[in-house]
Amino acid sequence: MGGMGGISEMPGITGTPGGSDSEALATLHRVFGYDAFRGEQEEIIEHVVAGGDAVVLMPTGGGKSLCYQIPSLVRPGTGIVVSPLIALMQDQVDALRALGVRAGFMNSTQDFDERRVVEAEFLAGELDLLYLAPERLRLDSTLDLLSRGKIAAFAIDEAHCVSQWGHDFRPDYLALSLLGERWPDVPRIALTATATHATHQEITQRLNMPTARHFVASFDRPNIQYRIVPKADPKKQLLAFLRAEHAGDAGIVYCLSRKSVEATAEFLSRNGIEAVPYHAGLDAGTRAAHQSRFLREDGLVVVATIAFGMGIDKPDVRFVAHLDLPKSVEGYYQETGRAGRDGLASTAWMAYGLNDVIQQRKLIQSGEGDEAFQRRAAAHLESMLALCETAQCRRGQLLIYFGQEPEPTGCGNCDTCLTPPETWDGTVAAQKVLSTVVRLQRERGQKFGAVQIVDILLGKRTGKVIQFDHDQLSVFGIGEEYSEGEWRGVVRQLLAQGLLAVEGEYGTLVLTEASGAVLRREREVPLRKEPKKPATAKTSSSSGRGKAKAAVAELPESLVPAFEALRAWRAEQAREQGVPAYVIFHDATLREIVTVWPTSVRQLGSVGGVGEKKLATYGEGVVGVLATLEGPGGGAGQGGAASVGTAATGTAATGTASAATASGGAASAKSPATTDEDDHWPEMDAEPEPEDWI
């Protein structure tokens, strides 16, 4: 996560004061409006406040930003936050200032005079937090500036960017090891939302943090439903998914190529889904405008390459969709983790097909990098393919990949749990595919791709089959018992299992060392049956209630009008101040406000997420909105406030449905699979060839 002041991560902080009189806990309450930490936050914060180094692995929405923000507020001096997210620094600083935190940033977007103002504030001790791009720490002028001020702590956000084998490698991160050498008495905290054990160790080594204490939170995101569907006509499948389950919701759609991004955004817009593209080929002004719209508008869909999303702190992203296969499980987890930061039910949806496997293998073979790099890239892809092809709990496979134990009975909130896939003995089918590849190579000295192999098996006399006399092969027509889509599924799974390989620029199929055992009948080949329609969940997003459907679903019907009135008030405040709406208050906070129904500014102060600065700035406005409405017990501006509000005083969670959801309760996210017969699910024979892979 990019550290938007910890704002979006706070709805899950629950509980009552634990008896600690620590300054960190007092700061949590005074600035952020919560009475208790969650998970390992307190232990991490106290360790850094005491001067210790820390490496923190915590999933998106887990509260990472607090782990460096509070030490920066408690320790003398300014917290220096190293972040690659230049385009988001202004929003990060705005969010902190809304909390009363004195924050600033320095990056290449500022002119000389703007930087001089920030430098003067830092040297005068007038900043609590200063955000820097990593490349600035390679400048002697920046290092000299920092040496003349008082530094509370160094926070290295998105620390996985230091991994040379990772999906977000940034060379400037390698220079950050000098921080410990130049400022040995200043604690450092490195944070990331995704890392395997190997990446974890690489972060520690490359940042030169040998004595750092390591904290690893659970990688489980129980409110996200993971679904992977067989790819047929991906844009139409995506449209059907959005119309059925996420109409009017904000979301991110990832594509591999710029051309696909543009085509998909245009397709969605033409079909009534408001969507904008985002990729490196757009000019900086257009990218900034689209990013700003996504943060500030309800219900906008961004179609993007992986260049978009890191640090995006929008809490109500209801879905993340992939139209192309990610290169690694780490990348997939990082990207899908951008959904549901508010703890409400969200979907991670992906369409996956044979061409994905072929193209990714081709990209590895033709890409830059030495043999070791290609081996690592291939291993990352193998793990991603295993996740796609598993017949086990998909969430469980993710947790195992990151070294954690899953629930032995499954999660109940992924496609393989909702609709367990059937498996079948695909040994004979595998032998037919492999035999066709062998015949072409040994009898004709030829190599072809999957399309030609499938045409031969089906006995199709296409132009290319006739041209090469492939209808004379003994294997011609031996696969007529299966459809084209089923054969493509077989080939895809053989590639995923390492029984076939892709070779060369044209993606021809060749045997592997493991193929021989299948041909000799020494190895069986279990395969998944392709589902006729995907597992889906009847979530609140499919109920057609309009904006904030997931948030509204957490409330009694009698409180919905007040919730919507507060959202309208918040939208007006956000427009006036030029900030995203969640900088004012999160939906989780608004839900708790209407549940408590405070009749005074003092009562509002008991609500989780309302710190001193926000209470002073917005308290009268919130209470004024409620005063114009009929309370849940009847009567303008008062019904139900005493009985509900008294119970909630002094705790961030008591009496609120939202806190229970955000603190990890999966019940609201787990819904039974639908069995509606009219659900649209395209036939599997029409997966298009890739248009562009640049």
N, C-alpha and C positions, 0 to 999 in steps of 0.2 A: 504494500500500500504506500501511497506517496506522502502520507503525513499531512492531511488537511486539518491539522490541529487536533487530530483524534476525534473529530466531530462525528463522523459516521460510525465510528466504532463504539461509541458510548452507549447506545441503547441496550447493549447486553450486560452492562455493569449492574449487578443486582446485589441485594443483601442489606444487612444492617451493620452499623459500626461494630467493629470487632473488639472494641475496648482500647485500640491503639490511639495514643495521643501524638503520633508521629506528624511531623510537618508535612510529609508527603500526603497523608490522608486528609489533613486540614486543607491542603492546596486542592486536592481532588474535589472536596466539597465546595470550597469558596469559588474556584474558577470554573469548574466543569459541572458543578451542581449534583454530584453523586456522593453517596455516603460510604461506599465500599468498593474495593477493587474486586476483580474477578480473576480466576485462574492463578497464574504465576505473576501477575502484574506487580503485586506488592513486593514480592521477593526480589524481582528484577530491579524495581525502582530503588528499594532500600540498598541493594548491592551497589548500584551505580552512584547513589547519593553518598555512600560511604567511600567512594573512590575506586571501586573495582571495575575492571573491564568485563564486558558481556557480549556473547554472541547469541542472538535471539532468533529462533525460527517459530513464527506464529502465523497462522493462516489469515488471509484477508478478512477483515471484520473482527479480528481477535483482540484488537486494542494495542497494536504495536506502538503507535505514535505516542501514547501516554507514557510509554516506557522511557522515552527520552525527553518528552516535554516537561514532565513533572520534575525530574532531576535538574533540568535547566532552570526551572523556576525556584527550586529549593536551594541549590548550591550557589555560592557567590559567582557573579560573572554572567557571561552570555553563552548559551548553548549554541554550538556551531553544527548545523545540519547539512551534511553533504548529500545532495540529491541530484539525479540526472534529469529531473522533470522540470526543465526550464519553463516550458509553456504553462505549467501549473503553479509556479511559485507565487504569482500574484494572488491566485485564489486561495492558496495555502495561507498566505499572510493575512488576507482579508478575513478568513475564518478564525484565525487566532485573535486578530484585533477585535472581532465581534465578541470574544470572550474576555476582553480586557487585557490580553497578553501583548506586550510590546514586541512586535516581530517585524523583521525586514528581510530583504533578499538582495543579492548581488549576482547579476549574470549579464550575458552579452546583449540582452534586449534593452539595457539602460544606457543613457548617454552619460557623459562625464559628470555633469552637474548632479544627476540623480545618484550616481555612485558616491560622490563626495558627501552628500547629505547622509547616506547610510553609514559611510565610514566615520563621520563625525559622531553620529548617534552611538555607534559601537564604542568608540574611544571614550565617550563621555559616560559609558555605563548605562545608556538609556535603552538598550535592547535586551529582552529576555531570550530571544531566539533569532539567529541569523542564518538564512538559507543560502548555501553556495553551490554552484555547479562544480563538479569534480575537476574540470579543466582549470578553474581559477586557482586551485591549490598547486598548480604547476608554475604559477607566476610568482616571482620573487616579491613583487609588490604586495600580493595578497598575504604571503607568509610574513612579510615585514609588518603589515597592518595587524595581523593576529598576534604577533609577538609584543605589540605595544598595548594590547588590551587584556582584559581579564576573561579567561575562558572557563566556563562552568563544566562543560563536557563536550566531547565530539560524538555526534551520531552519524553513522554511515548507513543511510537508508538504501533499500534495494541492493543489499550487499552481494547478492548473487551475481551482480554485474561484474564482479572481480574474477569470476570463474571463466577461464579461457575456453572451457569445454561447454559453457552454458549457452542458453538460448538468447541471452541479453548481454553478452560480453561487451564491456566498455573499457578500452585500453587505459583511459585516464584513471580508472579505479586502482590500477596497479601501483600508482604513485602514492596512494594513501597510506602505505606502510610507514611513510616518513613521519606521520603524525605522532606515533608512539615514541619515535626517536627524538623528535624536536620538543615534544611536550610530555615527558614521561610521567609527570604527576597529574595529568588531566585524564580522567576516565574516558574510555571509548566504548561505545555500544554499536555493534553491527547488527542490522536487522534485515530479514527477508521473509517473504511469505511462502517461499517454496525452495526446497533444497533436499537432495538426497544426502545420505551420510557422506559420500565422496565429495559433494559440493560443499557440505558443511566443513569438512576438514580443509578443503582448498581455501575457503574464506578465511579460516583461522590462520593458515600458513601465509597466504599472500598479503594479508593485512597485518602480519607480524603481531599476532595477539596470542602468544603461547600460554599466558597465564589467565586468559579470559575464562570466565565461568559460562557454561553452555546451558541454555534453556530451550527446550523443545516442547511446544504445545501440541495438542492433538490437531491433526490435519483434517479431521472430520468436519464437514459442513452439512449438518443434518437437514437444513432447510432447502438444500439444492437437490433437485431430482435429476439424476444423470440418465440420459437416453441417447442411444446410437441406433440409427435406422439405416437399412440398406438404401444406397443411393440409386434413384431411378431418374427422375427429372428434378434436380435439386432445388431450382428456384421455385417450381410449382409446389414441391413438398414443403419448402419453407413458408410459402404464402399460406398453404392450408393449415400448417401448424400455428402461425401467427393469428389467422382469423379464428381458429377454433379455441385457442387458449390464451392468447396475449394481445387481443385487439385493444389498442389504445395504450399499451404498456411501453415503457422505455426499454431498449435492449441494444445489444451489440451483435452484429453478424460478421464473422471473420471469413475472409477468402484469401487464397494463396497469392493471387496476382492482382495487379492494378486493374487490368482489363475486366476481370471478373467482378471486382469491387464496383466499378462504374456500371457494368451491365446489371448487377443485382440491385444496386440502389435505384437505377432507373426503372427496373421491372417492378420493384415494390411501390415506388411512387406512382407509377402508371396504374397500379391496382389498389390504390387507396390507402397505402401504408406510408406515412410521412417518413422519408429516409434520406440521408445525406451520405456522400462518400468521404472517406478519409484515407489517404495514402501519401507516400513520399513524393509522388509525382505532382501533387497539387502545390500551388504556391503557398508560402507561409501564411499569408493573410487569409486565404480560404480555409486552410487547416485550422487556424485559430478561431475563425468565425464558426465553423462547424462544431469544434470542441466546446466553444462557449454556448452555443445553442443547446447542445446535449446536456450540459450541466445546468442550464437555466430553464429549459422548457420541459413540460410534461409530455410523455408519450412519443418522443423522437427516437428513431432507430438510426444508429450509425453503422454503415457497412464499411469495413476497414480491413487493411492488412494488419499484421501484428504490430505495426508501428503505433497503433492506438491502444490506449487502455491503461498502461502502467501509471499508477498514481491517481487514476480517475476515482474521485471520492464520492461519486453519486450513490446514495444509499438505496435508491429504489429501482435499480436495474433489475427487471423481472426475468430476463432471459439472456443467455449468451448462446448463440448458434454458430456452428462451424459448417461451412459448405465444402471445406477441404480438410484433409487430414493434417493435424498438427505434427510437427517434426519430433516431438518428445512428450512424455507424460508430464514433465515439469512445465513445459509450455502450455499444455492442455489444462493442467490444474491452475496455473497462474491466470489464464484467460477466463476459464469458467468461474474462477473465484471472484470475478468482478460482478457477478450476479448476487443479489440478496444480501447485501451488506447490512441491511436493516433487520435481518433475522427472519423475514417473512418468506413464504413459499416462493421458490424460483425454479427455473428450469435451465439445465445445460443440455442442449440438443445438438446432435451432429448427424449429418448425412455422410455415409462412408461407402466407397465402392472400389471395384477392381482398379480403375484408373488411378485412384489415390495411391495405391500400393506401388503400381508401376512407375508413376511419375516421381514419387518420393525416392524410390531406389535409383532412378535415373539422375535425379538431382544430386544425390550423394556421390555417384560415380563420376559425374561431370563437374562437380564443384571443386572449389579451391581447397587446399589443405593436403597435408601429407597422409601417408598410409595410416598412421595412428589416429589422425583426426577422422578419417573416413570410417575406421573401425568403430570409433566412439559414436559417430553419427548413426552408423548402422545398428549399433546396440540400442541407442535411444529409439530408433524406429521400431526395432523388434519389440521393445517393451510397449510401445504405443499400439502396435498391431495386436499384441496379446491382450491388451485392455479392450480393444474393439471386438475381438473374436471370442472372448471368454463367455462361458455358459454359467459362470458363478456370479455372485453379487459384485456388481461393478464398483460400488463404493468400497467394498472389501478389498478388491484388487488395487485400487488407488492407495488405500492405507498400507497394504502390504508393501507396495512399491516404496513408500516413504518410511518403511521400517516400523510400522505400528500394527498392533493386533486388531483385526476386525471382529465384529460380532459373529460368532460361529453360526448363528441362524440367519444371517443376512440382515440388510438394513430395512427392507420393506419399502424403500423409496427410490428404487432405480428400476430400469426396464427389466432387467433379468430377474429381479425379485417380484415385480408386479406381474410379469408374464414370463415365467421360466421357459427358456428356449429348449426345444427338443433337439436331441442329437441323433445321428444315424451313422451306420457303418459305411463310410465313404471309400473303403479300400478299393473296391472294383472301379468306382468312378475315378479315383486317383490314378489307378493303373492305366486306365484308358487315356487320360490326359498325358501322363508321362510317356506312354507308348507312342503317342502321336508325335511328341517332341523328339523321341528317339528315332522314329522312322524318318522324319524329315532330315535329321542331322546325319544319320548313318547311311540311309539309302539315297538321299538326294544331295547331301552336303549343304543343306539349307537351314536357316533359322528364321522363325516368324514370331509375331506377337500373338497376344491372346485372341484377337478377333479372328485371325486365320485358323488358329487351333480349334476354336469353338465351331467355326463354319465347317471344318473338316469332320468333326465329331457329329454334327447335325446332318451331314450329307447335303449341304447346300452347294449348288453349282453356281457360285458367284463368278464374276469375271476373273478375279484373281485366282480362284480355285481352278478354273478351266485353263487359264494362262499357264499355270505351273503343273498341270496334269495331276493335281492333288486328288482328283476324283478316282484316280487309279491306285491310290494307296490302299493297303489292306485295312487300314483303320477308318477309311471313309464311311461315314454313316453309322458307326458303331455306338453312337451316343444319342440316338433318337428318342430314348425313353425320358430324357430331361429337356426342359426348355432352355432357350438361350440364356435367360436370366439365371437359371439354376446352374448352368455350366460356368457362367461367369463367377458365381458364388463359390463354386468348387475351386476354380483357378485362384481366386483371391485367397481362399483359406490355405491352399497349398503354398502360396507365396508366404503367407503369414507364418506357416509352420516350418518354413525353410526347406520344403520339398521341391520347390521351384525357385529359380533366381531370374533376375532381369539383367540383361547384358546390352551394352552399347547404346548409341544415340537413339535408336529406333525402338528400344524397349523389347527386344526379342527375348523369348523364354528359353532357358537352358536348365539342365538337370543340376542337382547338387550332389554332394557326397552321400546325403541321406536318401536320395531317390532310389538307389539300388536296392535297399532293403524292402521297399514297397513293391518294386517290380519283381523281386524274388519271393514275394509273399512272406517275408520275414517280419513285417511290421504292419499293424493295422492302422487305419487312418480314420479316427472319429471326426465327424464334421457337424456343424450346426445347421439346422434347417432354417431357411430364411422365413421370417414371420410374414404372414399375409397382411397384417396391419400392426402398427407400433403400439407398445404399451403407453398409455396416457393416464394422467391423473385429473380428476375433476377438482381443480383448485379454484380458489376464489377468482382467479384471473379469467376463468371461462364463464363466469356468471353474468357477464354483460352489464355490470353496474357502472361502467365508465371509469373515470380517473380514480387512482388510489384504491382500486378494487381490493387488492390484497390487504391493504391497511384497514379499509372499512370492514372487511370480513372478521377482523379481530374485535369488533365492537358490537354491543347490543344495538338493535335497530333504533332504539329511542335516542341514542347518542350520535347517530350518523349526521343529522343536520348540523349539530354543533361542530363536529369534526370538519365538515365541509366548509362551514362558515370561518373556522380558524384557518383552514388552508387558503381560502380566498383572501383573508386578511394578511396572511403570511406572503402570498404572491404579490400583493400590492407593496408590502414593505420591501420585498426583494427587488421589485422593479425600481422603486425609488432609490435604493442604495446601490443598484447595479451588481448584486451578488446572487449566487444560486439560492433558491428558497431554503435549502437545508442548512445554510449558514445561519438563518434566523432561528428555526427550530426544526428538528427532525419530526417525521410522522410519528415515530414512537413517543416523542415528548408530547405532541398534540393529542395522541390517544390517551396518554395518562392524564393530561389536563382535563379533557372532557369526562374522564372517569372520576377524577377527584372533584371537578367542578368548583374551583376556588372562587370565593366571593370577595376576596381581598388580595392585594399584592402580597401580603405576608403569607397567606395560605398558598399562593402560587409558588412561593419560595421552597415549599416542601416537595415540589414535583421534581423527579429525576431529570437532569439535563438543563435545569434552570439555575445557573450560577449567579453570582452577585451582579456582574455586568449586564447580563441579559435580563435579569429581574429589574434592574434600574432602567434599562433601555426600553423594554417591551412590556413590563408588568401591567401598566395602566391600560395599554392597548388590548391585551389579552382579556383582562377582567372586564373591560368595556364591551368587548364582543359578546362575552358570555352573559352580561347583564341585559342584553337586548333579546336574549333567547329564553325559551321555556325550558327549565331544568328537567332532569329525568323524573323528578317527583312532582312536577307541576309547579307553576308559578315562575315568573320571570326572574332569571338570574339567581335562583337560590335552591331549587328543589334538589334534594339528595346530597347537597354539599357537605352537610355536617356529618351524616352517617358514613359516607364514603371517604370524605377528606380526612376525617380524624384518624381513620384506620391507616391511611397512607402516610401520615406525617412521619418524617425522619427516615424514610427508606426509599430507595429507588425502585423497589419492585412491588411492595405490598399492594394488593388490590388491583393490579393492572394486568390485563391480558397481554399487553405488548411486551412487558419485561419478561414474562414467562417465555414468550416466543423467542425473543432475542437472546435470551440466556442459554439457548441451546435446546429447548424442548422441541422434539421433532414431530410431535403428534399433529400439529396443525399442518405440517408439510406433507404428511403421509396420507394419501388418499387412495381409495381402491381404484384399480384399473377400470376404465370404461369398457362397456361392451356394446356401445351404440352401433347398430348395423349400418348407419348411414355415414360413418366416418370415412373420409376420402383417403384412400391409400393406393397410390399408382401401381400399375403392374411393373414387374421388375425387368422387363426386356429392353428398356430404352435408355440405359445409362449413356449419355452423350460422350463423345470423345472430347478431351480437353481442348479449350479454345486458345489458351495462352498460359504459358508457365514462366513468364519473365518476371 
